[in-house]
């Protein structure tokens, strides 16, 4: 990729059925820009703008940090927009905002910028579009849609072998007072339905999909029976 930012969506064998729906909503509301799918087994058929990178066989002991690091050591882009497979877009993306965010991150040596707000207790007022996340915040490893400086993400992946959820929790605790510069948006700019909640389909979030979205997902074969 020639862009300064690579878009990555990560999945697992149990939840890769979410990918066709993710891809449909992504392409509808962002456009057919290149996306890298980080997976274990070969994922379901996806649009041509989606490529995949296999982490190898998914082990019984769930680990994510070290296998995921394999990909990051191979990419050239200095910034990563990291997404999860159940983050299905429901509103159009304002693409200039992402280019502006990445540029401002570079100019201000920002290590991560979350594309949604954090509670006021965790932030200090910063700029018009972004707040500064306090260094004492334990949510700096949150996997809400975020742009990461690739080296900062690698640094935290290397701290311990963790599954994806413990990367957020234990990794977040380990990142307290690490001196990193982390920002968050002052409003939610990646507007999505969080299709899964605690391992179960979230009916409330499925209902965030418009009737037209649901109809189109079914028409193109991207709707899954788990969503009914």
C-alpha positions as CSV (number, residue, x, y, z in Angstrom):
1,X,0.0,0.0,0.0
2,X,1.2,3.5,-0.8
3,X,-0.9,5.3,1.9
4,X,0.6,6.4,5.2
5,X,-2.2,4.5,6.9
6,X,-3.2,0.9,6.6
7,X,-6.7,-0.2,7.6
8,X,-6.8,-3.6,9.4
9,X,-9.7,-5.6,10.6
10,X,-9.0,-8.6,12.9
11,X,-11.2,-11.7,13.3
12,X,-11.1,-15.3,14.7
13,X,-12.3,-18.6,13.5
14,X,-15.4,-18.4,15.7
15,X,-16.5,-15.0,14.4
16,X,-15.3,-14.8,10.8
17,X,-18.9,-15.2,9.7
18,X,-19.2,-11.5,10.6
19,X,-16.7,-10.5,7.8
20,X,-19.1,-10.4,4.8
21,X,-21.5,-8.1,6.6
22,X,-18.6,-6.0,7.9
23,X,-17.2,-5.7,4.3
24,X,-20.6,-4.8,2.8
25,X,-21.2,-2.0,5.3
26,X,-17.6,-0.8,5.1
27,X,-17.7,-0.5,1.3
28,X,-21.1,1.1,1.4
29,X,-20.2,3.8,3.9
30,X,-16.4,4.3,3.3
31,X,-15.8,3.1,-0.2
32,X,-13.7,0.3,-1.8
33,X,-10.4,1.3,-0.2
34,X,-7.8,-1.4,0.6
35,X,-8.4,-3.3,3.9
36,X,-6.3,-6.1,5.4
37,X,-8.1,-8.9,7.2
38,X,-6.1,-10.5,10.0
39,X,-7.4,-14.0,10.4
40,X,-6.4,-17.6,11.1
41,X,-8.2,-19.8,8.5
42,X,-9.1,-18.5,5.1
43,X,-12.1,-16.1,5.6
44,X,-15.4,-16.2,3.6
45,X,-15.4,-14.7,0.2
46,X,-15.0,-10.9,0.4
47,X,-14.9,-8.0,-2.0
48,X,-11.7,-7.5,-4.0
49,X,-10.5,-4.6,-1.9
50,X,-10.1,-7.0,1.0
51,X,-6.9,-8.9,1.3
52,X,-6.1,-11.3,4.1
53,X,-3.1,-12.2,6.3
54,X,-3.2,-15.5,8.1
55,X,-1.8,-15.8,11.6
56,X,-1.5,-19.5,11.2
57,X,-3.5,-22.2,13.0
58,X,-5.6,-20.8,15.9
59,X,-4.3,-22.4,19.0
60,X,-6.5,-23.8,21.8
61,X,-4.8,-21.3,24.2
62,X,-6.1,-18.1,22.7
63,X,-3.2,-15.7,22.0
64,X,-3.3,-12.7,19.8
65,X,-0.6,-10.2,20.6
66,X,2.4,-12.2,19.3
67,X,0.8,-13.6,16.1
68,X,-0.6,-10.1,15.2
69,X,2.8,-8.6,15.7
70,X,4.0,-10.8,12.7
71,X,1.9,-8.7,10.4
72,X,2.9,-5.3,11.8
73,X,6.6,-6.1,11.3
74,X,5.9,-6.6,7.6
75,X,3.8,-3.5,6.8
76,X,5.4,-0.2,5.8
77,X,2.7,2.2,6.8
78,X,3.5,4.2,9.9
79,X,-0.1,4.4,11.0
80,X,-2.8,1.7,11.5
81,X,-6.5,2.1,11.7
82,X,-7.4,-1.0,13.7
83,X,-11.0,-2.3,13.6
84,X,-12.8,-5.5,14.9
85,X,-15.0,-7.7,12.7
86,X,-18.2,-6.7,14.6
87,X,-17.8,-3.0,14.0
88,X,-20.4,-2.6,11.1
89,X,-20.6,1.0,9.8
90,X,-24.1,2.5,9.8
91,X,-23.3,6.0,8.7
92,X,-21.0,7.5,6.0
93,X,-17.4,8.1,6.9
94,X,-16.1,11.7,6.6
95,X,-12.8,10.6,5.0
96,X,-11.1,14.0,5.1
97,X,-11.3,13.8,8.9
98,X,-9.2,10.7,9.0
99,X,-6.5,12.2,6.7
100,X,-6.5,15.4,8.9
101,X,-6.3,13.3,12.1
102,X,-3.3,11.3,10.8
103,X,-1.6,14.5,9.7
104,X,-2.2,16.2,13.1
105,X,-1.0,13.0,14.9
106,X,2.3,13.2,12.9
107,X,2.8,16.9,13.6
108,X,2.1,16.4,17.3
109,X,3.9,13.0,17.8
110,X,0.6,11.4,18.9
111,X,0.8,7.6,19.5
112,X,-2.9,6.8,19.3
113,X,-6.1,8.6,18.5
114,X,-9.4,6.9,19.4
115,X,-12.3,7.8,17.0
116,X,-14.8,8.2,19.9
117,X,-14.8,10.1,23.2
118,X,-13.8,8.9,26.6
119,X,-15.4,9.9,29.8
120,X,-14.4,13.3,31.0
121,X,-12.6,11.9,34.0
122,X,-10.1,10.3,31.6
123,X,-9.3,13.4,29.5
124,X,-7.9,16.9,29.4
125,X,-9.5,19.4,27.0
126,X,-7.2,19.8,24.0
127,X,-8.3,20.9,20.6
128,X,-11.5,21.4,18.7
129,X,-11.8,17.9,17.4
130,X,-9.7,16.0,19.9
131,X,-9.1,15.7,23.7
132,X,-5.9,14.6,25.3
133,X,-6.2,11.3,27.2
134,X,-4.6,11.4,30.7
135,X,-1.5,9.4,31.1
136,X,-3.0,7.8,34.1
137,X,-5.9,6.4,32.1
138,X,-6.2,2.6,32.0
139,X,-8.2,2.6,28.8
140,X,-5.3,3.5,26.4
141,X,-5.3,0.0,24.9
142,X,-9.0,0.1,24.1
143,X,-9.8,-1.5,20.8
144,X,-12.5,1.0,19.9
145,X,-11.8,2.2,16.3
146,X,-8.5,4.0,16.6
147,X,-5.6,5.2,14.6
148,X,-2.4,3.9,16.1
149,X,1.2,4.8,15.5
150,X,2.5,1.4,14.3
151,X,5.5,1.4,16.6
152,X,3.5,2.2,19.6
153,X,1.1,-0.7,18.9
154,X,4.0,-3.0,18.4
155,X,5.6,-1.9,21.6
156,X,2.4,-2.8,23.6
157,X,1.9,-6.0,21.8
158,X,5.4,-7.1,22.8
159,X,4.8,-6.5,26.5
160,X,3.2,-9.9,27.1
161,X,1.5,-12.8,25.3
162,X,-2.3,-12.0,25.6
163,X,-5.5,-12.7,23.9
164,X,-7.3,-9.8,22.3
165,X,-9.5,-9.0,25.3
166,X,-6.7,-9.2,27.9
167,X,-4.7,-6.9,25.6
168,X,-7.4,-4.3,26.3
169,X,-7.7,-4.9,30.1
170,X,-4.2,-6.0,31.3
171,X,-2.5,-4.2,28.5
172,X,-4.4,-1.0,29.4
173,X,-3.2,-1.4,33.1
174,X,0.4,-1.9,31.9
175,X,0.2,1.3,29.8
176,X,-0.8,3.5,32.7
177,X,1.8,6.4,33.0
178,X,3.8,5.1,30.1
179,X,4.4,8.6,28.8
180,X,2.6,8.0,25.5
181,X,0.6,10.8,23.8
182,X,-2.9,9.5,23.3
183,X,-5.9,11.5,22.1
184,X,-9.6,10.8,21.6
185,X,-12.1,12.4,19.3
186,X,-14.6,14.8,21.0
187,X,-17.5,13.1,19.1
188,X,-18.0,9.6,17.7
189,X,-16.7,9.8,14.1
190,X,-16.7,6.1,13.3
191,X,-20.4,5.4,13.6
192,X,-21.1,1.7,13.8
193,X,-23.3,-1.1,15.2
194,X,-21.4,-3.3,17.6
195,X,-22.9,-6.5,16.4
196,X,-21.5,-8.7,19.2
197,X,-21.6,-8.1,22.9
198,X,-19.8,-10.5,25.3
199,X,-19.9,-13.3,22.7
200,X,-23.5,-12.9,21.8
201,X,-25.3,-11.1,19.0
202,X,-26.6,-7.8,20.2
203,X,-30.1,-7.5,18.9
204,X,-30.2,-3.9,19.9
205,X,-27.2,-3.1,17.7
206,X,-28.5,-5.2,14.8
207,X,-31.5,-3.0,14.9
208,X,-29.2,0.0,14.3
209,X,-28.9,-1.3,10.8
210,X,-31.4,0.5,8.5
211,X,-34.1,-1.5,6.8
212,X,-32.3,-0.8,3.6
213,X,-29.0,-2.1,5.0
214,X,-30.6,-5.3,6.2
215,X,-32.4,-5.8,2.9
216,X,-29.1,-5.3,0.9
217,X,-27.1,-7.5,3.2
218,X,-29.6,-10.3,2.6
219,X,-29.7,-9.6,-1.2
220,X,-25.9,-10.0,-1.5
221,X,-25.6,-13.0,0.8
222,X,-23.8,-11.1,3.6
223,X,-26.6,-11.6,6.2
224,X,-26.0,-14.5,8.5
225,X,-28.7,-16.7,10.2
226,X,-27.1,-15.8,13.6
227,X,-28.5,-12.3,13.1
228,X,-32.2,-13.4,12.9
